[in-house]
Amino acid sequence: MWSKEKAMKLIHDTALIPIIRVESADIAFKVADAFLDGGINIIEVTMSVPGAIDVVKQLIDNYGEKVLIGTGTVVDGKMAEAVIKAGSNFVVSPNYSQNLIETANRYSIPIIPGALTPTEIFNAYSMGADAVKVFPCGNVGGAEYLKAVRAPLPHIPLVPTGGVDLETAGPLLSAGAYALGVGSAITDKKAINEGRYEVISENVRRFLDIVKKYRS
């Protein structure tokens, strides 16, 4: 069983949350396998994946306690409750609300809601977020923005998402990112269309190499 503390420690130590946002459940399972082949044991499945809740249930059946399975694009408390009851080990959102955060906390499940401005980030954390997803981080300055926000708010764990790629990952970690939320830079759509899932595994390895370099 993943406790909140154990889950958050894994997220911090791995420093990488690869995101599955694809067009079918079948592709989602293949991408998940590619993630594991790349050497990572954290997966975020977004609610935009068709049948996302069933995908999460199946991944948990497939991998058990070996992999931390979370659900993303969870926008309110009702949706949070549904994915938690399906077995999600953590919840990620592009937004934040009291109801969303309180629901996750009631079940002792890590909640990483989205915010952008210092005020929003502070408010989300004050409501009980375990970390805050800074989204869309790349559009507002990336590492420089993250560094600026962390100056007055160093105690808040920040997970930059949006615009995180192999070039920006290192600077974001240097700026103090708790972990990185990475979508298209890992889940390469062209590779998926060509059935070349080994490309996704290699992308994971490259990101993990960057983490090792900047966290060592």
C-alpha positions as CSV (number, residue, x, y, z in Angstrom):
1,M,0.0,0.0,0.0
2,W,1.3,3.4,-1.0
3,S,1.2,5.8,2.0
4,K,1.1,9.5,1.2
5,E,4.6,10.0,2.6
6,K,6.0,7.0,0.6
7,A,4.3,8.2,-2.6
8,M,5.6,11.8,-2.3
9,K,9.1,10.6,-1.5
10,L,9.1,8.5,-4.6
11,I,7.9,11.5,-6.7
12,H,10.6,13.7,-5.2
13,D,13.4,11.2,-5.5
14,T,12.5,10.2,-9.0
15,A,11.8,13.8,-9.9
16,L,9.8,12.8,-13.0
17,I,6.1,12.3,-13.6
18,P,5.6,11.0,-17.1
19,I,2.1,11.8,-18.4
20,I,0.0,9.6,-20.6
21,R,-2.4,11.7,-22.7
22,V,-3.3,9.6,-25.7
23,E,-6.3,8.7,-27.9
24,S,-7.1,5.2,-26.7
25,A,-6.9,2.8,-23.8
26,D,-4.9,0.4,-25.9
27,I,-2.2,3.0,-26.7
28,A,-2.2,4.0,-23.0
29,F,-1.2,0.4,-22.0
30,K,1.6,0.3,-24.5
31,V,2.9,3.7,-23.4
32,A,2.8,2.5,-19.8
33,D,4.8,-0.6,-20.7
34,A,7.3,1.7,-22.5
35,F,7.6,3.9,-19.4
36,L,8.6,0.9,-17.3
37,D,11.0,-0.4,-19.9
38,G,12.7,3.0,-19.7
39,G,13.2,2.5,-16.0
40,I,10.6,4.6,-14.2
41,N,7.9,3.4,-11.8
42,I,5.6,6.4,-11.8
43,I,2.7,6.9,-14.3
44,E,0.1,9.7,-14.6
45,V,-2.9,8.9,-16.7
46,T,-5.0,11.9,-17.7
47,M,-8.7,11.9,-17.6
48,S,-8.7,12.8,-21.2
49,V,-7.7,9.2,-22.1
50,P,-10.9,7.4,-23.2
51,G,-12.0,5.2,-20.3
52,A,-9.3,6.6,-18.1
53,I,-10.7,5.2,-14.8
54,D,-10.8,1.7,-16.3
55,V,-7.2,2.2,-17.6
56,V,-6.1,3.2,-14.1
57,K,-7.8,0.1,-12.6
58,Q,-6.1,-2.2,-15.2
59,L,-2.7,-0.7,-14.7
60,I,-3.0,-1.2,-11.0
61,D,-4.0,-4.9,-11.6
62,N,-1.1,-5.2,-14.0
63,Y,1.6,-3.7,-11.9
64,G,0.4,-3.9,-8.3
65,E,2.6,-2.1,-5.8
66,K,5.6,-1.9,-8.1
67,V,4.3,1.2,-9.8
68,L,2.9,4.5,-8.5
69,I,-0.2,5.1,-10.6
70,G,-1.8,8.5,-10.6
71,T,-4.6,10.3,-12.4
72,G,-4.3,13.8,-14.0
73,T,-6.6,16.4,-15.3
74,V,-8.8,15.8,-12.3
75,V,-10.7,19.1,-12.0
76,D,-13.0,18.8,-9.0
77,G,-13.8,16.9,-5.9
78,K,-16.4,14.6,-7.5
79,M,-13.9,13.5,-10.1
80,A,-11.2,13.1,-7.5
81,E,-13.3,10.8,-5.4
82,A,-14.1,8.7,-8.5
83,V,-10.4,8.2,-9.4
84,I,-9.4,7.6,-5.8
85,K,-12.0,4.9,-5.4
86,A,-10.7,3.4,-8.7
87,G,-7.3,3.0,-6.9
88,S,-5.3,6.1,-8.0
89,N,-2.2,6.6,-5.8
90,F,-2.0,10.3,-6.4
91,V,-4.1,13.0,-8.1
92,V,-3.0,15.9,-10.3
93,S,-5.1,18.8,-11.6
94,P,-4.6,21.8,-13.9
95,N,-6.5,23.9,-11.4
96,Y,-7.2,24.0,-7.6
97,S,-10.2,24.3,-5.4
98,Q,-11.0,23.7,-1.7
99,N,-13.3,20.8,-2.6
100,L,-10.7,19.1,-4.8
101,I,-8.0,19.3,-2.2
102,E,-10.2,18.4,0.7
103,T,-11.5,15.3,-1.1
104,A,-8.0,14.0,-1.7
105,N,-6.9,14.8,1.9
106,R,-10.0,13.0,3.2
107,Y,-8.7,9.8,1.6
108,S,-5.0,10.6,2.5
109,I,-4.1,10.6,-1.2
110,P,-1.4,13.0,-2.5
111,I,-2.9,15.9,-4.3
112,I,-0.9,18.1,-6.7
113,P,-3.3,20.8,-8.0
114,G,-2.4,23.4,-10.6
115,A,-1.7,27.1,-10.1
116,L,0.4,29.7,-11.7
117,T,0.8,33.0,-9.9
118,P,2.5,33.3,-6.5
119,T,-0.9,34.0,-4.9
120,E,-2.5,31.0,-6.5
121,I,0.4,28.8,-5.5
122,F,0.3,30.0,-1.9
123,N,-3.4,29.5,-1.7
124,A,-3.4,26.0,-3.1
125,Y,-0.7,24.9,-0.7
126,S,-2.5,26.6,2.2
127,M,-5.6,24.6,1.4
128,G,-3.7,21.4,1.9
129,A,-2.0,20.6,-1.4
130,D,1.1,18.2,-1.0
131,A,2.8,20.0,-3.9
132,V,1.7,22.5,-6.5
133,K,1.8,21.9,-10.3
134,V,3.1,25.2,-11.8
135,F,1.1,25.2,-15.1
136,P,1.8,26.2,-17.8
137,C,5.3,26.9,-16.6
138,G,7.0,27.1,-19.9
139,N,4.7,29.8,-21.2
140,V,5.7,32.2,-18.4
141,G,9.4,31.9,-18.3
142,G,10.2,28.3,-17.3
143,A,13.2,28.0,-14.9
144,E,13.6,31.7,-14.4
145,Y,9.9,32.0,-13.4
146,L,10.2,29.0,-11.1
147,K,13.3,30.5,-9.4
148,A,11.5,33.8,-8.9
149,V,8.5,32.1,-7.3
150,R,10.6,30.0,-5.1
151,A,12.6,33.0,-3.7
152,P,9.7,34.1,-1.4
153,L,8.0,30.6,-1.2
154,P,10.9,28.1,-0.8
155,H,8.8,25.8,1.5
156,I,6.3,25.0,-1.2
157,P,7.1,21.9,-3.4
158,L,6.7,22.9,-7.0
159,V,6.1,20.6,-10.0
160,P,6.6,22.6,-13.2
161,T,4.5,21.2,-16.1
162,G,4.1,22.5,-19.6
163,G,7.1,23.2,-21.8
164,V,9.3,20.6,-19.9
165,D,11.6,19.0,-22.4
166,L,15.2,17.7,-22.5
167,E,16.6,21.2,-22.8
168,T,14.5,22.8,-20.0
169,A,14.5,19.9,-17.5
170,G,18.0,20.5,-16.1
171,P,17.5,24.3,-15.5
172,L,14.1,23.6,-13.9
173,L,15.7,21.1,-11.5
174,S,18.5,23.6,-10.8
175,A,15.8,26.2,-10.0
176,G,14.5,23.9,-7.3
177,A,11.7,21.8,-8.9
178,Y,10.4,19.1,-6.6
179,A,9.6,17.0,-9.7
180,L,8.9,17.5,-13.4
181,G,5.6,16.8,-15.1
182,V,6.4,15.7,-18.6
183,G,4.0,15.0,-21.4
184,S,4.7,15.2,-25.1
185,A,8.5,15.4,-24.7
186,I,8.3,11.8,-23.4
187,T,5.1,10.5,-25.0
188,D,6.2,11.1,-28.6
189,K,3.1,11.1,-30.8
190,K,5.0,10.5,-34.0
191,A,6.7,7.5,-32.4
192,I,3.3,6.2,-31.3
193,N,1.8,6.6,-34.7
194,E,4.7,4.6,-36.1
195,G,4.4,1.9,-33.4
196,R,7.9,2.7,-32.2
197,Y,7.4,2.5,-28.4
198,E,11.1,2.0,-27.8
199,V,11.5,5.7,-28.6
200,I,9.3,6.5,-25.5
201,S,11.5,4.2,-23.4
202,E,14.6,6.0,-24.6
203,N,13.0,9.4,-23.8
204,V,12.4,8.2,-20.2
205,R,16.1,7.1,-19.9
206,R,17.3,10.5,-21.2
207,F,15.1,12.4,-18.6
208,L,16.3,10.1,-15.8
209,D,19.9,10.8,-16.8
210,I,19.2,14.5,-16.5
211,V,17.7,14.0,-13.1
212,K,20.7,12.0,-12.0
213,K,23.1,14.7,-13.2
214,Y,21.3,17.6,-11.5
215,R,20.3,15.8,-8.3
216,S,23.6,14.1,-7.6
